[in-house]
């Protein structure tokens, strides 16, 4: 599926996940799959990260940032 903006693509993906609420969605955003040193995870994913000794939380939760054109910032 192709959507015109990142915001619309994320909304469509969440809509297609039957039985998953947006607040309960376990989402991981990776900017570059060749560099997995840093990634953004949703709040619902934090317990998994905190249990994994190979991962650490660098900063606390914050809302996803979208530009005026709907692209992820």
PQR file of N, CA, C, O and H, with PARSE charges and radii, in Angstrom:
ATOM      1  N   UNK A   1       0.849  -1.171   0.000 -0.4000 1.5000
ATOM      2  CA  UNK A   1       0.000   0.000   0.000 -0.0000 2.0000
ATOM      3  C   UNK A   1       0.898   1.239   0.000  0.5500 1.7000
ATOM      4  O   UNK A   1       1.907   1.280   0.704 -0.5500 1.4000
ATOM      5  N   UNK A   2       0.540   2.209  -0.764 -0.4000 1.5000
ATOM      6  CA  UNK A   2       1.291   3.467  -0.829 -0.0000 2.0000
ATOM      7  C   UNK A   2       0.360   4.591  -0.403  0.5500 1.7000
ATOM      8  O   UNK A   2      -0.780   4.673  -0.859 -0.5500 1.4000
ATOM      9  H   UNK A   2      -0.280   2.176  -1.335  0.4000 1.0000
ATOM     10  N   UNK A   3       0.854   5.451   0.469 -0.4000 1.5000
ATOM     11  CA  UNK A   3       0.072   6.593   0.934 -0.0000 2.0000
ATOM     12  C   UNK A   3       0.869   7.860   0.646  0.5500 1.7000
ATOM     13  O   UNK A   3       2.096   7.804   0.565 -0.5500 1.4000
ATOM     14  H   UNK A   3       1.781   5.384   0.839  0.4000 1.0000
ATOM     15  N   UNK A   4       0.204   8.995   0.489 -0.4000 1.5000
ATOM     16  CA  UNK A   4       0.902  10.228   0.125 -0.0000 2.0000
ATOM     17  C   UNK A   4       1.803  10.813   1.226  0.5500 1.7000
ATOM     18  O   UNK A   4       2.723  11.573   0.926 -0.5500 1.4000
ATOM     19  H   UNK A   4      -0.793   9.040   0.555  0.4000 1.0000
ATOM     20  N   UNK A   5       1.545  10.464   2.495 -0.4000 1.5000
ATOM     21  CA  UNK A   5       2.366  11.009   3.574 -0.0000 2.0000
ATOM     22  C   UNK A   5       2.698   9.924   4.599  0.5500 1.7000
ATOM     23  O   UNK A   5       2.029   8.894   4.673 -0.5500 1.4000
ATOM     24  H   UNK A   5       0.797   9.847   2.739  0.4000 1.0000
ATOM     25  N   UNK A   6       3.737  10.176   5.380 -0.4000 1.5000
ATOM     26  CA  UNK A   6       4.102   9.243   6.447 -0.0000 2.0000
ATOM     27  C   UNK A   6       2.979   9.120   7.470  0.5500 1.7000
ATOM     28  O   UNK A   6       2.683   8.025   7.948 -0.5500 1.4000
ATOM     29  H   UNK A   6       4.281  11.013   5.320  0.4000 1.0000
ATOM     30  N   UNK A   7       2.362  10.237   7.799 -0.4000 1.5000
ATOM     31  CA  UNK A   7       1.273  10.224   8.789 -0.0000 2.0000
ATOM     32  C   UNK A   7       0.118   9.337   8.306  0.5500 1.7000
ATOM     33  O   UNK A   7      -0.431   8.554   9.081 -0.5500 1.4000
ATOM     34  H   UNK A   7       2.603  11.127   7.410  0.4000 1.0000
ATOM     35  N   UNK A   8      -0.241   9.461   7.043 -0.4000 1.5000
ATOM     36  CA  UNK A   8      -1.332   8.661   6.490 -0.0000 2.0000
ATOM     37  C   UNK A   8      -0.933   7.187   6.392  0.5500 1.7000
ATOM     38  O   UNK A   8      -1.769   6.308   6.601 -0.5500 1.4000
ATOM     39  H   UNK A   8       0.205  10.097   6.413  0.4000 1.0000
ATOM     40  N   UNK A   9       0.335   6.908   6.076 -0.4000 1.5000
ATOM     41  CA  UNK A   9       0.812   5.526   5.984 -0.0000 2.0000
ATOM     42  C   UNK A   9       0.752   4.850   7.354  0.5500 1.7000
ATOM     43  O   UNK A   9       0.335   3.696   7.463 -0.5500 1.4000
ATOM     44  H   UNK A   9       1.014   7.622   5.906  0.4000 1.0000
ATOM     45  N   UNK A  10       1.166   5.566   8.390 -0.4000 1.5000
ATOM     46  CA  UNK A  10       1.121   5.009   9.737 -0.0000 2.0000
ATOM     47  C   UNK A  10      -0.325   4.773  10.179  0.5500 1.7000
ATOM     48  O   UNK A  10      -0.638   3.738  10.767 -0.5500 1.4000
ATOM     49  H   UNK A  10       1.505   6.503   8.302  0.4000 1.0000
ATOM     50  N   UNK A  11      -1.198   5.733   9.897 -0.4000 1.5000
ATOM     51  CA  UNK A  11      -2.613   5.586  10.247 -0.0000 2.0000
ATOM     52  C   UNK A  11      -3.231   4.396   9.518  0.5500 1.7000
ATOM     53  O   UNK A  11      -4.002   3.641  10.110 -0.5500 1.4000
ATOM     54  H   UNK A  11      -0.944   6.574   9.420  0.4000 1.0000
ATOM     55  N   UNK A  12      -2.902   4.225   8.250 -0.4000 1.5000
ATOM     56  CA  UNK A  12      -3.443   3.101   7.475 -0.0000 2.0000
ATOM     57  C   UNK A  12      -2.923   1.773   8.023  0.5500 1.7000
ATOM     58  O   UNK A  12      -3.681   0.810   8.133 -0.5500 1.4000
ATOM     59  H   UNK A  12      -2.276   4.839   7.769  0.4000 1.0000
ATOM     60  N   UNK A  13      -1.643   1.717   8.363 -0.4000 1.5000
ATOM     61  CA  UNK A  13      -1.055   0.487   8.899 -0.0000 2.0000
ATOM     62  C   UNK A  13      -1.732   0.110  10.218  0.5500 1.7000
ATOM     63  O   UNK A  13      -2.048  -1.058  10.443 -0.5500 1.4000
ATOM     64  H   UNK A  13      -1.027   2.500   8.273  0.4000 1.0000
ATOM     65  N   UNK A  14      -1.952   1.091  11.084 -0.4000 1.5000
ATOM     66  CA  UNK A  14      -2.610   0.821  12.363 -0.0000 2.0000
ATOM     67  C   UNK A  14      -4.054   0.380  12.170  0.5500 1.7000
ATOM     68  O   UNK A  14      -4.549  -0.469  12.912 -0.5500 1.4000
ATOM     69  H   UNK A  14      -1.696   2.040  10.902  0.4000 1.0000
ATOM     70  N   UNK A  15      -4.726   0.943  11.188 -0.4000 1.5000
ATOM     71  CA  UNK A  15      -6.107   0.567  10.890 -0.0000 2.0000
ATOM     72  C   UNK A  15      -6.180  -0.890  10.424  0.5500 1.7000
ATOM     73  O   UNK A  15      -7.141  -1.597  10.729 -0.5500 1.4000
ATOM     74  H   UNK A  15      -4.324   1.633  10.585  0.4000 1.0000
ATOM     75  N   UNK A  16      -5.175  -1.326   9.694 -0.4000 1.5000
ATOM     76  CA  UNK A  16      -5.167  -2.686   9.152 -0.0000 2.0000
ATOM     77  C   UNK A  16      -4.822  -3.743  10.204  0.5500 1.7000
ATOM     78  O   UNK A  16      -5.006  -4.935   9.959 -0.5500 1.4000
ATOM     79  H   UNK A  16      -4.395  -0.752   9.445  0.4000 1.0000
ATOM     80  N   UNK A  17      -4.332  -3.325  11.357 -0.4000 1.5000
ATOM     81  CA  UNK A  17      -3.986  -4.272  12.433 -0.0000 2.0000
ATOM     82  C   UNK A  17      -5.211  -4.473  13.318  0.5500 1.7000
ATOM     83  O   UNK A  17      -5.410  -3.759  14.301 -0.5500 1.4000
ATOM     84  H   UNK A  17      -4.182  -2.357  11.556  0.4000 1.0000
ATOM     85  N   UNK A  18      -6.014  -5.441  12.956 -0.4000 1.5000
ATOM     86  CA  UNK A  18      -7.255  -5.691  13.693 -0.0000 2.0000
ATOM     87  C   UNK A  18      -6.969  -6.016  15.150  0.5500 1.7000
ATOM     88  O   UNK A  18      -6.093  -6.826  15.457 -0.5500 1.4000
ATOM     89  H   UNK A  18      -5.852  -6.021  12.158  0.4000 1.0000
ATOM     90  N   UNK A  19      -7.714  -5.378  16.042 -0.4000 1.5000
ATOM     91  CA  UNK A  19      -7.601  -5.654  17.460 -0.0000 2.0000
ATOM     92  C   UNK A  19      -6.468  -4.924  18.160  0.5500 1.7000
ATOM     93  O   UNK A  19      -6.249  -5.130  19.354 -0.5500 1.4000
ATOM     94  H   UNK A  19      -8.425  -4.721  15.793  0.4000 1.0000
ATOM     95  N   UNK A  20      -5.738  -4.070  17.437 -0.4000 1.5000
ATOM     96  CA  UNK A  20      -4.636  -3.314  18.044 -0.0000 2.0000
ATOM     97  C   UNK A  20      -5.019  -1.842  18.082  0.5500 1.7000
ATOM     98  O   UNK A  20      -5.294  -1.231  17.049 -0.5500 1.4000
ATOM     99  H   UNK A  20      -5.916  -3.902  16.467  0.4000 1.0000
ATOM    100  N   UNK A  21      -5.032  -1.285  19.280 -0.4000 1.5000
ATOM    101  CA  UNK A  21      -5.336   0.147  19.396 -0.0000 2.0000
ATOM    102  C   UNK A  21      -4.065   0.942  19.122  0.5500 1.7000
ATOM    103  O   UNK A  21      -2.970   0.428  19.351 -0.5500 1.4000
ATOM    104  H   UNK A  21      -4.808  -1.782  20.119  0.4000 1.0000
ATOM    105  N   UNK A  22      -4.173   2.173  18.640 -0.4000 1.5000
ATOM    106  CA  UNK A  22      -2.979   2.992  18.401 -0.0000 2.0000
ATOM    107  C   UNK A  22      -2.099   3.126  19.644  0.5500 1.7000
ATOM    108  O   UNK A  22      -0.874   3.155  19.526 -0.5500 1.4000
ATOM    109  H   UNK A  22      -5.063   2.590  18.453  0.4000 1.0000
ATOM    110  N   UNK A  23      -2.696   3.207  20.827 -0.4000 1.5000
ATOM    111  CA  UNK A  23      -1.885   3.342  22.044 -0.0000 2.0000
ATOM    112  C   UNK A  23      -1.224   2.026  22.437  0.5500 1.7000
ATOM    113  O   UNK A  23      -0.222   2.032  23.153 -0.5500 1.4000
ATOM    114  H   UNK A  23      -3.692   3.183  20.924  0.4000 1.0000
ATOM    115  N   UNK A  24      -1.760   0.913  21.987 -0.4000 1.5000
ATOM    116  CA  UNK A  24      -1.187  -0.386  22.311 -0.0000 2.0000
ATOM    117  C   UNK A  24      -0.290  -0.954  21.228  0.5500 1.7000
ATOM    118  O   UNK A  24       0.248  -2.051  21.375 -0.5500 1.4000
ATOM    119  H   UNK A  24      -2.574   0.908  21.406  0.4000 1.0000
ATOM    120  N   UNK A  25      -0.128  -0.217  20.144 -0.4000 1.5000
ATOM    121  CA  UNK A  25       0.675  -0.700  19.016 -0.0000 2.0000
ATOM    122  C   UNK A  25       2.158  -0.736  19.378  0.5500 1.7000
ATOM    123  O   UNK A  25       2.704   0.227  19.917 -0.5500 1.4000
ATOM    124  H   UNK A  25      -0.566   0.675  20.024  0.4000 1.0000
ATOM    125  N   UNK A  26       2.794  -1.853  19.075 -0.4000 1.5000
ATOM    126  CA  UNK A  26       4.228  -2.014  19.324 -0.0000 2.0000
ATOM    127  C   UNK A  26       4.953  -1.659  18.032  0.5500 1.7000
ATOM    128  O   UNK A  26       5.079  -2.482  17.125 -0.5500 1.4000
ATOM    129  H   UNK A  26       2.351  -2.635  18.637  0.4000 1.0000
ATOM    130  N   UNK A  27       5.427  -0.417  17.968 -0.4000 1.5000
ATOM    131  CA  UNK A  27       6.012   0.137  16.749 -0.0000 2.0000
ATOM    132  C   UNK A  27       7.493   0.404  16.964  0.5500 1.7000
ATOM    133  O   UNK A  27       7.900   0.898  18.015 -0.5500 1.4000
ATOM    134  H   UNK A  27       5.325   0.252  18.705  0.4000 1.0000
ATOM    135  N   UNK A  28       8.294   0.073  15.957 -0.4000 1.5000
ATOM    136  CA  UNK A  28       9.715   0.403  15.970 -0.0000 2.0000
ATOM    137  C   UNK A  28      10.016   1.167  14.684  0.5500 1.7000
ATOM    138  O   UNK A  28       9.684   0.718  13.586 -0.5500 1.4000
ATOM    139  H   UNK A  28       7.963  -0.328  15.103  0.4000 1.0000
ATOM    140  N   UNK A  29      10.649   2.326  14.838 -0.4000 1.5000
ATOM    141  CA  UNK A  29      11.047   3.121  13.674 -0.0000 2.0000
ATOM    142  C   UNK A  29      12.561   3.063  13.565  0.5500 1.7000
ATOM    143  O   UNK A  29      13.279   3.441  14.491 -0.5500 1.4000
ATOM    144  H   UNK A  29      10.918   2.691  15.729  0.4000 1.0000
ATOM    145  N   UNK A  30      13.037   2.586  12.419 -0.4000 1.5000
ATOM    146  CA  UNK A  30      14.461   2.483  12.152 -0.0000 2.0000
ATOM    147  C   UNK A  30      14.768   3.395  10.968  0.5500 1.7000
ATOM    148  O   UNK A  30      14.205   3.222   9.887 -0.5500 1.4000
ATOM    149  H   UNK A  30      12.454   2.280  11.667  0.4000 1.0000
ATOM    150  N   UNK A  31      15.650   4.355  11.166 -0.4000 1.5000
ATOM    151  CA  UNK A  31      15.975   5.271  10.063 -0.0000 2.0000
ATOM    152  C   UNK A  31      16.812   4.600   8.987  0.5500 1.7000
ATOM    153  O   UNK A  31      16.630   4.851   7.796 -0.5500 1.4000
ATOM    154  H   UNK A  31      16.108   4.495  12.044  0.4000 1.0000
ATOM    155  N   UNK A  32      17.735   3.742   9.420 -0.4000 1.5000
ATOM    156  CA  UNK A  32      18.646   3.102   8.479 -0.0000 2.0000
ATOM    157  C   UNK A  32      18.892   1.678   8.966  0.5500 1.7000
ATOM    158  O   UNK A  32      19.477   1.485  10.032 -0.5500 1.4000
ATOM    159  H   UNK A  32      17.883   3.538  10.388  0.4000 1.0000
ATOM    160  N   UNK A  33      18.465   0.703   8.219 -0.4000 1.5000
ATOM    161  CA  UNK A  33      18.613  -0.686   8.649 -0.0000 2.0000
ATOM    162  C   UNK A  33      20.071  -1.139   8.672  0.5500 1.7000
ATOM    163  O   UNK A  33      20.379  -2.187   9.238 -0.5500 1.4000
ATOM    164  H   UNK A  33      17.990   0.860   7.353  0.4000 1.0000
ATOM    165  N   UNK A  34      20.959  -0.375   8.075 -0.4000 1.5000
ATOM    166  CA  UNK A  34      22.379  -0.700   8.148 -0.0000 2.0000
ATOM    167  C   UNK A  34      23.011  -0.171   9.432  0.5500 1.7000
ATOM    168  O   UNK A  34      24.115  -0.575   9.797 -0.5500 1.4000
ATOM    169  H   UNK A  34      20.709   0.477   7.615  0.4000 1.0000
ATOM    170  N   UNK A  35      22.318   0.723  10.107 -0.4000 1.5000
ATOM    171  CA  UNK A  35      22.811   1.303  11.351 -0.0000 2.0000
ATOM    172  C   UNK A  35      21.732   1.168  12.416  0.5500 1.7000
ATOM    173  O   UNK A  35      20.928   2.078  12.622 -0.5500 1.4000
ATOM    174  H   UNK A  35      21.421   1.051   9.811  0.4000 1.0000
ATOM    175  N   UNK A  36      21.725   0.026  13.087 -0.4000 1.5000
ATOM    176  CA  UNK A  36      20.683  -0.245  14.069 -0.0000 2.0000
ATOM    177  C   UNK A  36      21.073   0.195  15.475  0.5500 1.7000
ATOM    178  O   UNK A  36      20.496  -0.274  16.456 -0.5500 1.4000
ATOM    179  H   UNK A  36      22.377  -0.713  12.920  0.4000 1.0000
ATOM    180  N   UNK A  37      22.030   1.076  15.577 -0.4000 1.5000
ATOM    181  CA  UNK A  37      22.479   1.523  16.892 -0.0000 2.0000
ATOM    182  C   UNK A  37      21.395   2.296  17.633  0.5500 1.7000
ATOM    183  O   UNK A  37      21.276   2.186  18.853 -0.5500 1.4000
ATOM    184  H   UNK A  37      22.499   1.457  14.780  0.4000 1.0000
ATOM    185  N   UNK A  38      20.606   3.076  16.903 -0.4000 1.5000
ATOM    186  CA  UNK A  38      19.520   3.849  17.507 -0.0000 2.0000
ATOM    187  C   UNK A  38      18.232   3.593  16.766  0.5500 1.7000
ATOM    188  O   UNK A  38      18.209   3.465  15.542 -0.5500 1.4000
ATOM    189  H   UNK A  38      20.702   3.166  15.912  0.4000 1.0000
ATOM    190  N   UNK A  39      17.152   3.521  17.536 -0.4000 1.5000
ATOM    191  CA  UNK A  39      15.836   3.363  16.935 -0.0000 2.0000
ATOM    192  C   UNK A  39      14.805   3.989  17.867  0.5500 1.7000
ATOM    193  O   UNK A  39      15.057   4.161  19.060 -0.5500 1.4000
ATOM    194  H   UNK A  39      17.170   3.625  18.530  0.4000 1.0000
ATOM    195  N   UNK A  40      13.664   4.320  17.324 -0.4000 1.5000
ATOM    196  CA  UNK A  40      12.552   4.875  18.092 -0.0000 2.0000
ATOM    197  C   UNK A  40      11.564   3.747  18.314  0.5500 1.7000
ATOM    198  O   UNK A  40      11.238   3.007  17.386 -0.5500 1.4000
ATOM    199  H   UNK A  40      13.460   4.180  16.356  0.4000 1.0000
ATOM    200  N   UNK A  41      11.085   3.616  19.551 -0.4000 1.5000
ATOM    201  CA  UNK A  41      10.064   2.602  19.826 -0.0000 2.0000
ATOM    202  C   UNK A  41       8.869   3.260  20.498  0.5500 1.7000
ATOM    203  O   UNK A  41       9.006   4.269  21.189 -0.5500 1.4000
ATOM    204  H   UNK A  41      11.350   4.218  20.304  0.4000 1.0000
ATOM    205  N   UNK A  42       7.709   2.679  20.286 -0.4000 1.5000
ATOM    206  CA  UNK A  42       6.489   3.186  20.911 -0.0000 2.0000
ATOM    207  C   UNK A  42       6.491   2.838  22.400  0.5500 1.7000
ATOM    208  O   UNK A  42       7.233   1.962  22.844 -0.5500 1.4000
ATOM    209  H   UNK A  42       7.599   1.859  19.724  0.4000 1.0000
ATOM    210  N   UNK A  43       5.651   3.537  23.160 -0.4000 1.5000
ATOM    211  CA  UNK A  43       5.544   3.272  24.600 -0.0000 2.0000
ATOM    212  C   UNK A  43       5.162   1.819  24.876  0.5500 1.7000
ATOM    213  O   UNK A  43       5.617   1.230  25.857 -0.5500 1.4000
ATOM    214  H   UNK A  43       5.049   4.248  22.800  0.4000 1.0000
ATOM    215  N   UNK A  44       4.341   1.254  24.026 -0.4000 1.5000
ATOM    216  CA  UNK A  44       3.921  -0.137  24.214 -0.0000 2.0000
ATOM    217  C   UNK A  44       5.097  -1.106  24.046  0.5500 1.7000
ATOM    218  O   UNK A  44       5.035  -2.241  24.517 -0.5500 1.4000
ATOM    219  H   UNK A  44       3.971   1.733  23.230  0.4000 1.0000
ATOM    220  N   UNK A  45       6.150  -0.667  23.388 -0.4000 1.5000
ATOM    221  CA  UNK A  45       7.331  -1.502  23.148 -0.0000 2.0000
ATOM    222  C   UNK A  45       8.375  -1.356  24.259  0.5500 1.7000
ATOM    223  O   UNK A  45       9.284  -2.180  24.356 -0.5500 1.4000
ATOM    224  H   UNK A  45       6.200   0.256  23.006  0.4000 1.0000
ATOM    225  N   UNK A  46       8.261  -0.325  25.097 -0.4000 1.5000
ATOM    226  CA  UNK A  46       9.253  -0.055  26.139 -0.0000 2.0000
ATOM    227  C   UNK A  46       9.504  -1.227  27.088  0.5500 1.7000
ATOM    228  O   UNK A  46      10.667  -1.504  27.382 -0.5500 1.4000
ATOM    229  H   UNK A  46       7.523   0.345  25.019  0.4000 1.0000
ATOM    230  N   UNK A  47       8.490  -1.928  27.582 -0.4000 1.5000
ATOM    231  CA  UNK A  47       8.770  -3.056  28.482 -0.0000 2.0000
ATOM    232  C   UNK A  47       9.681  -4.115  27.848  0.5500 1.7000
ATOM    233  O   UNK A  47      10.512  -4.707  28.537 -0.5500 1.4000
ATOM    234  H   UNK A  47       7.545  -1.704  27.343  0.4000 1.0000
ATOM    235  N   UNK A  48       9.530  -4.351  26.566 -0.4000 1.5000
ATOM    236  CA  UNK A  48      10.380  -5.314  25.866 -0.0000 2.0000
ATOM    237  C   UNK A  48      11.819  -4.811  25.810  0.5500 1.7000
ATOM    238  O   UNK A  48      12.759  -5.576  26.026 -0.5500 1.4000
ATOM    239  H   UNK A  48       8.855  -3.871  26.007  0.4000 1.0000
ATOM    240  N   UNK A  49      11.984  -3.532  25.522 -0.4000 1.5000
ATOM    241  CA  UNK A  49      13.318  -2.933  25.464 -0.0000 2.0000
ATOM    242  C   UNK A  49      13.985  -2.984  26.838  0.5500 1.7000
ATOM    243  O   UNK A  49      15.160  -3.332  26.955 -0.5500 1.4000
ATOM    244  H   UNK A  49      11.220  -2.911  25.346  0.4000 1.0000
ATOM    245  N   UNK A  50      13.235  -2.640  27.858 -0.4000 1.5000
ATOM    246  CA  UNK A  50      13.794  -2.597  29.216 -0.0000 2.0000
ATOM    247  C   UNK A  50      14.213  -3.978  29.715  0.5500 1.7000
ATOM    248  O   UNK A  50      15.116  -4.074  30.546 -0.5500 1.4000
ATOM    249  H   UNK A  50      12.280  -2.358  27.762  0.4000 1.0000
ATOM    250  N   UNK A  51      13.590  -5.036  29.238 -0.4000 1.5000
ATOM    251  CA  UNK A  51      13.939  -6.403  29.643 -0.0000 2.0000
ATOM    252  C   UNK A  51      15.172  -6.941  28.909  0.5500 1.7000
ATOM    253  O   UNK A  51      15.798  -7.898  29.366 -0.5500 1.4000
ATOM    254  H   UNK A  51      12.857  -4.958  28.563  0.4000 1.0000
ATOM    255  N   UNK A  52      15.516  -6.336  27.786 -0.4000 1.5000
ATOM    256  CA  UNK A  52      16.618  -6.834  26.961 -0.0000 2.0000
ATOM    257  C   UNK A  52      17.925  -6.186  27.400  0.5500 1.7000
ATOM    258  O   UNK A  52      18.076  -4.967  27.309 -0.5500 1.4000
ATOM    259  H   UNK A  52      15.008  -5.559  27.415  0.4000 1.0000
ATOM    260  N   UNK A  53      18.869  -6.993  27.875 -0.4000 1.5000
ATOM    261  CA  UNK A  53      20.134  -6.456  28.374 -0.0000 2.0000
ATOM    262  C   UNK A  53      21.010  -5.861  27.275  0.5500 1.7000
ATOM    263  O   UNK A  53      21.971  -5.153  27.574 -0.5500 1.4000
ATOM    264  H   UNK A  53      18.747  -7.983  27.949  0.4000 1.0000
ATOM    265  N   UNK A  54      20.696  -6.135  26.010 -0.4000 1.5000
ATOM    266  CA  UNK A  54      21.464  -5.577  24.894 -0.0000 2.0000
ATOM    267  C   UNK A  54      20.945  -4.217  24.446  0.5500 1.7000
ATOM    268  O   UNK A  54      21.553  -3.565  23.597 -0.5500 1.4000
ATOM    269  H   UNK A  54      19.915  -6.710  25.766  0.4000 1.0000
ATOM    270  N   UNK A  55      19.816  -3.785  25.019 -0.4000 1.5000
ATOM    271  CA  UNK A  55      19.215  -2.511  24.643 -0.0000 2.0000
ATOM    272  C   UNK A  55      19.151  -1.597  25.850  0.5500 1.7000
ATOM    273  O   UNK A  55      19.146  -2.059  26.991 -0.5500 1.4000
ATOM    274  H   UNK A  55      19.322  -4.314  25.709  0.4000 1.0000
ATOM    275  N   UNK A  56      19.103  -0.279  25.592 -0.4000 1.5000
ATOM    276  CA  UNK A  56      18.902   0.679  26.679 -0.0000 2.0000
ATOM    277  C   UNK A  56      18.072   1.844  26.176  0.5500 1.7000
ATOM    278  O   UNK A  56      18.123   2.200  24.998 -0.5500 1.4000
ATOM    279  H   UNK A  56      19.108   0.096  24.665  0.4000 1.0000
ATOM    280  N   UNK A  57      17.319   2.425  27.070 -0.4000 1.5000
ATOM    281  CA  UNK A  57      16.485   3.581  26.754 -0.0000 2.0000
ATOM    282  C   UNK A  57      17.356   4.826  26.890  0.5500 1.7000
ATOM    283  O   UNK A  57      17.949   5.065  27.942 -0.5500 1.4000
ATOM    284  H   UNK A  57      17.277   2.136  28.026  0.4000 1.0000
ATOM    285  N   UNK A  58      17.430   5.616  25.822 -0.4000 1.5000
ATOM    286  CA  UNK A  58      18.258   6.820  25.811 -0.0000 2.0000
ATOM    287  C   UNK A  58      17.461   8.034  26.258  0.5500 1.7000
ATOM    288  O   UNK A  58      17.988   8.901  26.956 -0.5500 1.4000
ATOM    289  H   UNK A  58      16.948   5.422  24.968  0.4000 1.0000
ATOM    290  N   UNK A  59      16.194   8.105  25.861 -0.4000 1.5000
ATOM    291  CA  UNK A  59      15.324   9.199  26.296 -0.0000 2.0000
ATOM    292  C   UNK A  59      13.911   8.686  26.476  0.5500 1.7000
ATOM    293  O   UNK A  59      13.534   7.658  25.912 -0.5500 1.4000
ATOM    294  H   UNK A  59      15.766   7.402  25.293  0.4000 1.0000
ATOM    295  N   UNK A  60      13.138   9.401  27.259 -0.4000 1.5000
ATOM    296  CA  UNK A  60      11.781   8.996  27.563 -0.0000 2.0000
ATOM    297  C   UNK A  60      10.809   9.190  26.415  0.5500 1.7000
ATOM    298  O   UNK A  60      11.169   9.720  25.364 -0.5500 1.4000
ATOM    299  H   UNK A  60      13.443  10.235  27.717  0.4000 1.0000
ATOM    300  N   UNK A  61       9.578   8.757  26.625 -0.4000 1.5000
ATOM    301  CA  UNK A  61       8.555   8.861  25.585 -0.0000 2.0000
ATOM    302  C   UNK A  61       8.258  10.301  25.190  0.5500 1.7000
ATOM    303  O   UNK A  61       8.319  11.215  26.012 -0.5500 1.4000
ATOM    304  H   UNK A  61       9.286   8.327  27.479  0.4000 1.0000
ATOM    305  N   UNK A  62       7.939  10.477  23.934 -0.4000 1.5000
ATOM    306  CA  UNK A  62       7.490  11.762  23.405 -0.0000 2.0000
ATOM    307  C   UNK A  62       6.659  11.493  22.159  0.5500 1.7000
ATOM    308  O   UNK A  62       6.793  10.437  21.540 -0.5500 1.4000
ATOM    309  H   UNK A  62       7.889   9.734  23.267  0.4000 1.0000
ATOM    310  N   UNK A  63       5.811  12.432  21.788 -0.4000 1.5000
ATOM    311  CA  UNK A  63       4.965  12.213  20.606 -0.0000 2.0000
ATOM    312  C   UNK A  63       5.799  12.149  19.321  0.5500 1.7000
ATOM    313  O   UNK A  63       6.881  12.729  19.241 -0.5500 1.4000
ATOM    314  H   UNK A  63       5.702  13.290  22.290  0.4000 1.0000
ATOM    315  N   UNK A  64       5.284  11.447  18.340 -0.4000 1.5000
ATOM    316  CA  UNK A  64       5.938  11.434  17.033 -0.0000 2.0000
ATOM    317  C   UNK A  64       5.785  12.814  16.418  0.5500 1.7000
ATOM    318  O   UNK A  64       4.729  13.438  16.525 -0.5500 1.4000
ATOM    319  H   UNK A  64       4.405  10.976  18.405  0.4000 1.0000
ATOM    320  N   UNK A  65       6.846  13.287  15.772 -0.4000 1.5000
ATOM    321  CA  UNK A  65       6.807  14.607  15.151 -0.0000 2.0000
ATOM    322  C   UNK A  65       6.580  14.470  13.651  0.5500 1.7000
ATOM    323  O   UNK A  65       7.289  13.733  12.965 -0.5500 1.4000
ATOM    324  H   UNK A  65       7.703  12.780  15.684  0.4000 1.0000
ATOM    325  N   UNK A  66       5.590  15.183  13.158 -0.4000 1.5000
ATOM    326  CA  UNK A  66       5.297  15.207  11.722 -0.0000 2.0000
ATOM    327  C   UNK A  66       5.410  16.641  11.234  0.5500 1.7000
ATOM    328  O   UNK A  66       4.991  17.567  11.928 -0.5500 1.4000
ATOM    329  H   UNK A  66       5.013  15.782  13.715  0.4000 1.0000
ATOM    330  N   UNK A  67       5.970  16.833  10.053 -0.4000 1.5000
ATOM    331  CA  UNK A  67       6.026  18.160   9.452 -0.0000 2.0000
ATOM    332  C   UNK A  67       4.655  18.562   8.923  0.5500 1.7000
ATOM    333  O   UNK A  67       3.706  17.778   8.936 -0.5500 1.4000
ATOM    334  H   UNK A  67       6.310  16.080   9.489  0.4000 1.0000
ATOM    335  N   UNK A  68       4.583  19.785   8.466 -0.4000 1.5000
ATOM    336  CA  UNK A  68       3.303  20.278   7.914 -0.0000 2.0000
ATOM    337  C   UNK A  68       2.834  19.456   6.730  0.5500 1.7000
ATOM    338  O   UNK A  68       1.637  19.369   6.457 -0.5500 1.4000
ATOM    339  H   UNK A  68       5.354  20.422   8.456  0.4000 1.0000
ATOM    340  N   UNK A  69       3.796  18.843   6.019 -0.4000 1.5000
ATOM    341  CA  UNK A  69       3.439  18.030   4.852 -0.0000 2.0000
ATOM    342  C   UNK A  69       3.098  16.584   5.222  0.5500 1.7000
ATOM    343  O   UNK A  69       2.823  15.769   4.341 -0.5500 1.4000
ATOM    344  H   UNK A  69       4.768  18.913   6.242  0.4000 1.0000
ATOM    345  N   UNK A  70       3.114  16.257   6.538 -0.4000 1.5000
ATOM    346  CA  UNK A  70       2.755  14.929   6.986 -0.0000 2.0000
ATOM    347  C   UNK A  70       3.917  13.955   7.047  0.5500 1.7000
ATOM    348  O   UNK A  70       3.722  12.775   7.335 -0.5500 1.4000
ATOM    349  H   UNK A  70       3.337  16.919   7.253  0.4000 1.0000
ATOM    350  N   UNK A  71       5.129  14.436   6.778 -0.4000 1.5000
ATOM    351  CA  UNK A  71       6.286  13.540   6.821 -0.0000 2.0000
ATOM    352  C   UNK A  71       6.860  13.466   8.240  0.5500 1.7000
ATOM    353  O   UNK A  71       6.805  14.438   8.993 -0.5500 1.4000
ATOM    354  H   UNK A  71       5.287  15.395   6.544  0.4000 1.0000
ATOM    355  N   UNK A  72       7.409  12.304   8.590 -0.4000 1.5000
ATOM    356  CA  UNK A  72       8.043  12.149   9.897 -0.0000 2.0000
ATOM    357  C   UNK A  72       9.277  13.049   9.968  0.5500 1.7000
ATOM    358  O   UNK A  72      10.052  13.153   9.017 -0.5500 1.4000
ATOM    359  H   UNK A  72       7.453  11.515   7.977  0.4000 1.0000
ATOM    360  N   UNK A  73       9.431  13.685  11.106 -0.4000 1.5000
ATOM    361  CA  UNK A  73      10.575  14.583  11.297 -0.0000 2.0000
ATOM    362  C   UNK A  73      11.622  13.863  12.100  0.5500 1.7000
ATOM    363  O   UNK A  73      12.678  14.427  12.385 -0.5500 1.4000
ATOM    364  H   UNK A  73       8.802  13.600  11.879  0.4000 1.0000
TER
END
